[in-house]
Amino acid sequence: MLIEALSAELPQPFKSEVEKIIEKPVLSVQDLSDFLIKYSDWKEKQAVQQLEKELKKKIIEKLKEKGYSLISDGVFMLFSKKEGYKIAVKVNNGKITSKFIREIDHQPSEYDRIKDKEELKIWCKDQEDILNQISKDGIIVSQITNIPDLLDINYEIKEKTVEHKKQLAKED
């Protein structure tokens, strides 16, 4: 009776599995146990996915409040407050990974790297503030994979700009 009552609330893949169990002449404890394990694993994954959706939504909301703008979703990409900088943020299994990106026309000089480290520190501070605000809303992030001393700057060289400058140099 418990399984029949439960089956009304189940999503389709589990309903057919319950029907197979109910049709058996003898209900074994193992069959029931296996089913309940699969079902609880599925419910746990659903809960994690829902929490990740809420976390992403809150992170985006808080970043927008701080002056960042959303470029794309999924692994969401944000424009930094300063032109030429982007941040890729990924939320997966309660963990946040971010990558600090600078679009640049040339190979970075030592001066560029020093200047970019300062921008990176601003990002790390903003991220820490945002995560603290989110934790006040009851969402705790289990792991953050970027510590300012360990996080590197990812340079993306703007190929079209470089090619355009080369072409202009040839014309002169």
Secondary structure as the mmCIF struct_conf table of DSSP 4:
data_model
#
loop_
_struct_conf.conf_type_id
_struct_conf.id
_struct_conf.beg_label_comp_id
_struct_conf.beg_label_asym_id
_struct_conf.beg_label_seq_id
_struct_conf.end_label_comp_id
_struct_conf.end_label_asym_id
_struct_conf.end_label_seq_id
HELX_RH_AL_P HELX_RH_AL_P1 LEU A 2 SER A 7
TURN_TY1_P TURN_TY1_P1 ALA A 8 GLU A 9
BEND BEND1 LEU A 10 LEU A 10
HELX_RH_AL_P HELX_RH_AL_P2 GLN A 12 GLU A 23
BEND BEND2 LYS A 24 VAL A 26
HELX_RH_AL_P HELX_RH_AL_P3 VAL A 29 GLU A 65
TURN_TY1_P TURN_TY1_P2 LYS A 66 GLY A 67
STRN STRN1 SER A 69 SER A 72
TURN_TY1_P TURN_TY1_P3 ASP A 73 VAL A 75
STRN STRN2 PHE A 76 PHE A 79
BEND BEND3 LYS A 81 LYS A 82
TURN_TY1_P TURN_TY1_P4 GLU A 83 GLY A 84
STRN STRN3 TYR A 85 ASN A 92
TURN_TY1_P TURN_TY1_P5 ASN A 93 GLY A 94
STRN STRN4 LYS A 95 ILE A 104
BEND BEND4 ASP A 105 HIS A 106
HELX_LH_PP_P HELX_LH_PP_P1 GLN A 107 SER A 109
HELX_RH_AL_P HELX_RH_AL_P4 GLU A 110 LYS A 136
TURN_TY1_P TURN_TY1_P6 ASP A 137 GLY A 138
BEND BEND5 SER A 142 SER A 142
STRN STRN5 GLN A 143 ILE A 144
TURN_TY1_P TURN_TY1_P7 PRO A 148 LEU A 150
STRN STRN6 ILE A 153 ILE A 157
HELX_RH_AL_P HELX_RH_AL_P5 GLU A 159 GLU A 171
#
